[in-house]
Amino acid sequence: MVQLPMLKGLSAREFLARHWQRKALLVRQAFPGFQGLLSAAEMMDLAGREELRSRLVLRQGERWEVRHGPFAPSVFRRLPLAGWTLLVQDVNLLVPEAAQLLANFRFLSYARLDDLMVSLAPPGGGVGPHFDSYDVFLLQGPGRRRWQVSRQRDRRLVEDAPIRLLREFKPTQEWVLDAGDMLYLPPGYAHDGVAVDTCMTYSIGFRAPAWQELAAAFLADLADQVDLPGRFGDAGVAPRTEPARLPADLVDDAVRALARVRWSGPEVARFLGRHLTEPKAHVFFSTPSRPLSAAAFSRRIARHGVALALPTQMLYGAGRLFVNGEELPLAGLPGSALQRLANDRHLSGADVTGQQLDDLLYAWYRSGYLLPEAASGQPGK
């Protein structure tokens, strides 16, 4: 088993068996010398972008305030010297280095990966004691942050607070993280992180869909596919003496009709593939302003390969490939190459050559889903 320094020398298998969804893990110098991917100025610039979600959390004593971005630069010039936190989510959608950081966690399913969130805070900044419903790796960038955690079962929240704050927080462990240190927390762990000095924290979050939300989305998706011919009929019915009473025959017939709605494992898998790759509402794709011709595109990718655009999500299963909420059957396509593209997020020129993928890749290129790579190995235009 390959040991991973970022997991305190554990292999991925050992980490998943001992800690994943079970207990916290602190790793000193998981990423030695890590000084972050963004400066404070770059972070504030991202907080002004429409395509990213950003929040500003301010605290004065027991009073909390939350503002939602995008933010104008003047907002940051008026902030106090302490007691606030700027959070920017989905940084991996715009910053290539963020996507490279997430590649360290590819031993976990892309279906679970949510985003990279970055927080910036002066001394005393934080978002208060709370718990999350997802797994998170808290990687410390520049500066220091004090983390207190607890496995407490009391999850009552402060009423009418603008953010989720635990009413009673009783920490059982405490650490101060320096640049390069990382703390893993499973879902449900109560925690509170407070900046010791001006610092930035990189949060790698892994979502766990709630069954209720998933069921609602599945049933909405299913409605587009259900075909139940016929309608209720009550020929020969006796006169109604209580016209406001719900007819029992209508209920019985509806039960029989709805019982004809069926779904299978492959259908659920196809729904999940589409649903989990569906871009978030604020995400959009940049199409090439001056696109290459199909012939020029083919020549370019044969030399240098292709890479998925940062916002693109791709999964496969049930004989299908799922790309940004769309699906296509793998039958008749070079499945191994497409699966490699989904896993590695790029294909070399050798991987592309002779695979009869040019038309499909060109369509994705025109939609902004992928980019031809340049000679440097970086995505081109």
Backbone torsions as a table, in degrees:
resi	resn	phi	psi	omega
1	MET	NA	134.2	179.6
2	VAL	-78.6	124.4	178.3
3	GLN	-84.4	141.8	-177.8
4	LEU	-111.8	114.6	179.5
5	PRO	-55.4	-33.6	-178.1
6	MET	-69.7	-10.2	177.1
7	LEU	-114.1	32.3	177.5
8	LYS	63.7	33.0	178.3
9	GLY	83.2	-1.9	176.0
10	LEU	-72.4	150.9	168.9
11	SER	-77.8	165.0	177.4
12	ALA	-58.8	-40.6	179.9
13	ARG	-63.4	-41.6	179.7
14	GLU	-66.6	-41.6	178.5
15	PHE	-61.4	-45.0	-178.4
16	LEU	-64.8	-34.5	-179.3
17	ALA	-75.7	-35.0	-172.3
18	ARG	-97.6	-34.1	-169.3
19	HIS	-120.4	-39.8	-172.9
20	TRP	-55.4	120.6	-179.2
21	GLN	63.0	15.7	-178.5
22	ARG	-122.3	-59.6	-175.9
23	LYS	-149.6	160.2	-176.3
24	ALA	-69.4	158.0	175.6
25	LEU	-143.1	123.8	174.3
26	LEU	-101.5	129.1	179.0
27	VAL	-122.8	111.4	175.4
28	ARG	-74.3	132.0	179.1
29	GLN	53.3	47.7	173.7
30	ALA	-60.5	-36.2	175.5
31	PHE	-127.0	84.9	-174.0
32	PRO	-54.9	132.9	177.1
33	GLY	73.9	10.6	-177.4
34	PHE	-65.6	120.1	179.9
35	GLN	-115.0	20.3	176.5
36	GLY	86.6	174.3	-178.9
37	LEU	-110.1	-14.5	-174.1
38	LEU	-132.9	149.2	168.3
39	SER	-85.5	167.4	177.4
40	ALA	-60.2	-38.8	179.9
41	ALA	-65.2	-41.1	178.2
42	GLU	-65.4	-38.6	178.1
43	MET	-61.5	-44.8	179.6
44	MET	-66.6	-33.6	176.5
45	ASP	-64.7	-43.1	177.7
46	LEU	-63.1	-34.1	-179.9
47	ALA	-66.2	-12.2	177.1
48	GLY	-96.0	2.2	-176.7
49	ARG	-88.1	135.7	-179.3
50	GLU	-66.1	-32.1	-172.9
51	GLU	-83.3	0.3	176.0
52	LEU	-118.4	152.5	176.8
53	ARG	-96.7	129.7	-178.7
54	SER	-136.3	151.6	178.6
55	ARG	-140.0	152.6	174.8
56	LEU	-124.8	118.8	-178.7
57	VAL	-110.0	122.8	-179.3
58	LEU	-119.6	144.7	179.7
59	ARG	-131.7	132.7	171.5
60	GLN	-130.5	100.6	-175.9
61	GLY	64.6	-121.6	179.0
62	GLU	-94.1	3.8	-177.4
63	ARG	-98.6	127.6	-179.7
64	TRP	-114.6	147.4	176.7
65	GLU	-138.5	139.5	178.1
66	VAL	-124.8	129.1	174.2
67	ARG	-118.2	145.7	-178.5
68	HIS	-111.7	138.8	-179.1
69	GLY	-79.3	-176.1	8.1
70	PRO	-73.5	152.7	-174.5
71	PHE	-110.9	140.0	172.7
72	ALA	-77.7	150.5	-179.3
73	PRO	-54.8	-31.2	-177.9
74	SER	-63.5	-24.2	179.5
75	VAL	-59.8	-41.4	-175.0
76	PHE	-75.4	-24.2	178.2
77	ARG	-72.9	-17.2	-178.2
78	ARG	-101.7	5.0	-177.4
79	LEU	-74.8	150.9	175.9
80	PRO	-69.9	173.1	-177.5
81	LEU	-77.3	-15.5	-177.2
82	ALA	-151.6	164.3	170.2
83	GLY	83.9	23.7	176.0
84	TRP	-136.5	161.5	178.5
85	THR	-140.7	131.5	173.1
86	LEU	-104.2	127.3	179.3
87	LEU	-121.1	131.3	177.0
88	VAL	-126.2	122.2	-178.5
89	GLN	-98.1	165.3	175.9
90	ASP	60.1	31.7	-179.1
91	VAL	-60.3	-29.4	-179.8
92	ASN	-65.8	-12.6	179.2
93	LEU	-79.2	-17.3	-177.8
94	LEU	-123.1	-22.5	-173.0
95	VAL	-109.6	110.7	-177.9
96	PRO	-56.5	-37.2	-179.6
97	GLU	-64.5	-29.0	177.2
98	ALA	-67.5	-41.4	176.6
99	ALA	-63.3	-36.4	177.4
100	GLN	-66.2	-36.5	176.6
101	LEU	-63.5	-42.1	-179.9
102	LEU	-64.5	-24.8	179.5
103	ALA	-61.4	-21.4	177.1
104	ASN	-67.1	-15.6	-175.9
105	PHE	-109.1	23.1	-175.3
106	ARG	-74.7	1.2	171.4
107	PHE	-77.4	-3.0	174.7
108	LEU	-110.0	150.6	-173.6
109	SER	-66.0	137.4	173.5
110	TYR	-61.7	-25.9	179.3
111	ALA	-64.0	-20.9	-179.3
112	ARG	-98.2	-19.9	-175.8
113	LEU	-68.0	129.6	178.3
114	ASP	-100.9	-71.3	-177.1
115	ASP	-166.9	177.2	169.8
116	LEU	-109.2	118.0	176.7
117	MET	-107.8	138.5	179.2
118	VAL	-117.6	136.1	177.4
119	SER	-120.9	141.8	177.3
120	LEU	-123.3	129.9	-177.8
121	ALA	-148.5	140.6	170.3
122	PRO	-81.7	179.1	179.4
123	PRO	-52.6	133.6	179.1
124	GLY	86.6	-5.4	-179.1
125	GLY	-75.4	143.6	177.9
126	GLY	-179.9	179.4	179.2
127	VAL	-116.8	14.1	174.8
128	GLY	83.3	165.8	179.2
129	PRO	-68.8	129.8	-177.3
130	HIS	-157.6	178.7	171.6
131	PHE	-135.2	154.5	-179.2
132	ASP	-114.3	159.2	178.6
133	SER	-99.2	14.7	-179.0
134	TYR	-135.7	163.6	175.5
135	ASP	-78.0	143.8	-179.3
136	VAL	-146.2	139.3	170.8
137	PHE	-106.2	122.1	-177.1
138	LEU	-104.7	100.3	-176.5
139	LEU	-98.6	122.8	-177.6
140	GLN	-82.5	128.0	172.6
141	GLY	-93.1	-145.3	179.9
142	PRO	-60.4	147.1	179.5
143	GLY	86.5	-175.6	-176.9
144	ARG	-128.3	146.6	176.5
145	ARG	-135.0	135.6	177.2
146	ARG	-93.8	123.5	178.3
147	TRP	-109.5	131.6	170.5
148	GLN	-117.2	134.7	-177.5
149	VAL	-132.2	160.8	179.4
150	SER	-156.6	146.1	175.0
151	ARG	-97.4	24.5	-175.5
152	GLN	-57.1	148.9	179.1
153	ARG	-92.0	-16.4	179.2
154	ASP	-73.8	106.3	-177.4
155	ARG	-115.9	23.6	176.1
156	ARG	-64.4	140.9	-175.7
157	LEU	-107.6	156.5	175.1
158	VAL	-68.5	125.8	-178.0
159	GLU	-71.8	142.4	174.5
160	ASP	65.5	13.5	176.5
161	ALA	-78.2	146.0	-179.2
162	PRO	-73.1	-11.9	175.4
163	ILE	-132.9	165.9	179.9
164	ARG	-75.9	108.0	-179.7
165	LEU	-121.9	131.0	176.3
166	LEU	-68.5	135.7	179.0
167	ARG	-68.1	-41.4	178.5
168	GLU	-127.4	122.3	179.0
169	PHE	-121.8	121.2	-177.6
170	LYS	-123.2	86.7	-176.2
171	PRO	-65.1	143.2	177.9
172	THR	-115.5	-15.3	177.5
173	GLN	-139.7	151.9	-178.3
174	GLU	-148.0	136.3	176.9
175	TRP	-142.4	151.3	169.0
176	VAL	-107.1	122.3	-178.1
177	LEU	-97.7	133.2	174.3
178	ASP	-101.7	171.5	-179.5
179	ALA	-53.2	127.3	179.4
180	GLY	96.3	-15.7	176.4
181	ASP	-76.7	153.6	-178.8
182	MET	-142.0	139.0	178.3
183	LEU	-120.8	124.8	174.1
184	TYR	-98.7	133.8	177.5
185	LEU	-128.7	128.2	175.2
186	PRO	-74.5	170.3	176.9
187	PRO	-60.2	144.7	174.6
188	GLY	87.8	-9.3	177.5
189	TYR	-72.4	123.3	174.7
190	ALA	-72.7	137.3	-178.8
191	HIS	-154.7	156.4	179.9
192	ASP	-145.1	120.8	179.9
193	GLY	-114.1	124.7	-178.1
194	VAL	-125.0	130.8	-179.3
195	ALA	-67.3	127.3	174.9
196	VAL	-78.0	-42.9	171.3
197	ASP	-139.8	179.6	-177.3
198	THR	-56.4	124.4	-173.0
199	CYS	-148.6	165.8	175.9
200	MET	-130.8	136.3	-179.7
201	THR	-123.4	136.8	-178.9
202	TYR	-108.1	115.4	-175.7
203	SER	-106.6	116.5	178.1
204	ILE	-99.1	108.9	-172.7
205	GLY	-103.8	141.9	177.8
206	PHE	-122.5	114.3	-174.1
207	ARG	-73.2	153.1	172.4
208	ALA	-131.5	100.0	-174.3
209	PRO	-58.5	137.0	174.2
210	ALA	-74.1	135.8	-177.6
211	TRP	-58.9	-37.7	-179.3
212	GLN	-62.4	-45.6	179.4
213	GLU	-65.2	-39.8	-179.4
214	LEU	-66.4	-40.4	179.2
215	ALA	-63.2	-42.4	179.7
216	ALA	-62.1	-43.3	179.5
217	ALA	-66.9	-39.3	-179.3
218	PHE	-65.6	-44.5	-178.6
219	LEU	-66.1	-35.5	175.6
220	ALA	-64.9	-40.4	177.6
221	ASP	-66.2	-39.5	-178.4
222	LEU	-65.4	-32.3	-178.3
223	ALA	-59.1	-29.3	-179.9
224	ASP	-76.3	-11.9	-175.3
225	GLN	-112.8	-16.7	-176.8
226	VAL	-73.2	137.0	176.6
227	ASP	-134.3	100.1	-180.0
228	LEU	-112.1	98.0	-178.8
229	PRO	-69.8	162.1	177.0
230	GLY	86.1	174.1	177.7
231	ARG	-151.7	168.6	-178.9
232	PHE	-64.4	140.3	175.2
233	GLY	-139.2	146.3	-179.5
234	ASP	-137.7	45.0	177.0
235	ALA	-59.7	137.2	178.1
236	GLY	81.3	10.0	-178.7
237	VAL	-68.5	148.8	177.6
238	ALA	-74.1	156.8	178.4
239	PRO	-57.3	141.9	179.4
240	ARG	-86.1	126.8	175.4
241	THR	-96.2	-17.8	176.9
242	GLU	-127.8	79.8	-173.5
243	PRO	-62.4	-18.6	-180.0
244	ALA	-85.2	-8.8	-179.1
245	ARG	-78.2	134.8	177.7
246	LEU	-64.0	123.1	-176.5
247	PRO	-65.9	129.7	-179.8
248	ALA	-64.5	-34.9	-179.6
249	ASP	-68.3	-33.2	175.4
250	LEU	-65.4	-43.8	179.0
251	VAL	-62.2	-46.7	-177.6
252	ASP	-63.5	-42.7	179.6
253	ASP	-66.8	-37.6	178.1
254	ALA	-65.3	-40.0	177.8
255	VAL	-60.0	-45.5	-179.8
256	ARG	-65.1	-39.4	-179.1
257	ALA	-67.1	-46.5	-177.5
258	LEU	-69.3	-24.8	177.7
259	ALA	-68.1	-14.3	177.7
260	ARG	-79.4	-9.9	177.1
261	VAL	-75.8	123.1	-176.6
262	ARG	-131.9	154.8	170.4
263	TRP	-146.5	156.7	-175.0
264	SER	-120.5	171.7	177.3
265	GLY	-56.7	-48.3	178.2
266	PRO	-59.9	-36.0	178.5
267	GLU	-66.5	-39.9	177.3
268	VAL	-65.5	-41.3	179.1
269	ALA	-62.1	-40.6	179.6
270	ARG	-66.5	-40.0	175.5
271	PHE	-60.9	-46.3	-179.1
272	LEU	-60.9	-41.4	179.2
273	GLY	-60.6	-43.3	178.6
274	ARG	-69.8	-45.0	-174.9
275	HIS	-65.8	-44.2	-174.9
276	LEU	-77.0	-15.9	175.6
277	THR	-102.0	-1.7	179.3
278	GLU	-62.8	124.3	-179.7
279	PRO	-60.6	146.1	175.4
280	LYS	-62.6	158.3	-171.6
281	ALA	-58.6	-30.6	-175.8
282	HIS	-91.0	0.3	-176.0
283	VAL	-89.2	136.4	172.7
284	PHE	-137.5	162.7	-176.2
285	PHE	-111.1	135.4	179.4
286	SER	-86.9	112.0	177.3
287	THR	-82.4	151.1	-177.6
288	PRO	-63.1	130.7	-179.2
289	SER	-70.7	-34.4	176.5
290	ARG	-129.9	79.1	-172.7
291	PRO	-64.5	146.5	172.3
292	LEU	-65.6	152.6	171.2
293	SER	-69.1	163.0	179.9
294	ALA	-59.0	-39.8	-179.4
295	ALA	-67.5	-43.9	179.6
296	ALA	-65.9	-36.3	177.5
297	PHE	-62.9	-45.3	-179.9
298	SER	-61.1	-41.7	179.7
299	ARG	-65.5	-41.2	-178.3
300	ARG	-63.8	-48.5	-175.1
301	ILE	-72.2	-26.2	176.1
302	ALA	-66.0	-30.1	178.7
303	ARG	-84.6	-43.5	-167.8
304	HIS	-121.6	-13.6	179.1
305	GLY	89.9	-171.5	-178.5
306	VAL	-134.6	159.9	176.0
307	ALA	-137.1	142.6	176.0
308	LEU	-65.7	141.7	172.7
309	ALA	-63.0	151.1	-175.3
310	LEU	-54.6	-41.2	-178.4
311	PRO	-76.6	-11.5	-174.6
312	THR	-68.5	134.6	173.6
313	GLN	-117.2	134.0	-176.2
314	MET	-139.6	128.8	175.6
315	LEU	-133.4	166.6	173.5
316	TYR	-145.0	156.3	179.9
317	GLY	161.4	163.2	179.4
318	ALA	54.4	32.7	178.4
319	GLY	72.3	17.5	-177.7
320	ARG	-129.3	156.6	169.9
321	LEU	-112.7	133.4	-177.5
322	PHE	-115.8	125.3	-176.4
323	VAL	-133.6	111.5	175.3
324	ASN	50.4	47.2	176.9
325	GLY	84.8	-4.1	178.5
326	GLU	-105.1	161.1	177.9
327	GLU	-137.1	151.9	172.4
328	LEU	-147.1	145.2	-179.5
329	PRO	-69.5	141.6	178.7
330	LEU	-80.0	-16.8	179.9
331	ALA	-59.6	129.4	179.5
332	GLY	85.8	-3.5	177.1
333	LEU	-110.6	157.5	175.6
334	PRO	-72.1	83.2	-172.3
335	GLY	-58.8	-38.4	-177.1
336	SER	-63.9	-38.4	179.2
337	ALA	-68.2	-41.2	179.6
338	LEU	-68.5	-36.9	176.0
339	GLN	-66.1	-37.2	176.5
340	ARG	-64.7	-38.9	177.0
341	LEU	-62.7	-41.4	179.9
342	ALA	-65.6	-40.9	-177.0
343	ASN	-76.4	-44.1	-173.8
344	ASP	-95.7	-15.3	-179.8
345	ARG	67.5	13.5	172.7
346	HIS	-159.0	159.6	173.5
347	LEU	-130.8	139.1	176.5
348	SER	-77.9	168.1	176.3
349	GLY	-58.0	-39.6	178.7
350	ALA	-64.1	-35.3	179.2
351	ASP	-66.6	-32.1	-175.9
352	VAL	-82.7	-37.6	-172.8
353	THR	-59.1	128.9	176.1
354	GLY	76.7	7.9	-176.5
355	GLN	-94.5	-3.8	-179.3
356	GLN	56.3	44.7	-179.2
357	LEU	-110.2	-3.8	-169.9
358	ASP	-56.8	-43.5	-176.9
359	ASP	-64.9	-44.7	-179.5
360	LEU	-65.5	-46.8	-179.8
361	LEU	-64.5	-35.2	179.4
362	TYR	-67.1	-38.3	177.8
363	ALA	-63.9	-40.5	178.1
364	TRP	-67.7	-37.0	177.1
365	TYR	-61.5	-44.6	-179.9
366	ARG	-67.3	-25.2	177.8
367	SER	-86.8	-6.6	-178.7
368	GLY	85.4	11.5	-178.0
369	TYR	-79.0	-27.3	179.5
370	LEU	-147.7	168.5	-178.5
371	LEU	-133.3	145.3	171.4
372	PRO	-71.0	140.9	179.0
373	GLU	-82.6	147.7	178.0
374	ALA	-86.4	177.1	-178.8
375	ALA	-61.6	-24.6	-179.9
376	SER	-74.5	-10.9	-174.3
377	GLY	89.4	-2.1	176.8
378	GLN	-95.0	152.3	178.6
379	PRO	-56.5	135.4	177.7
380	GLY	-94.4	-151.8	-179.2
381	LYS	-130.2	NA	NA
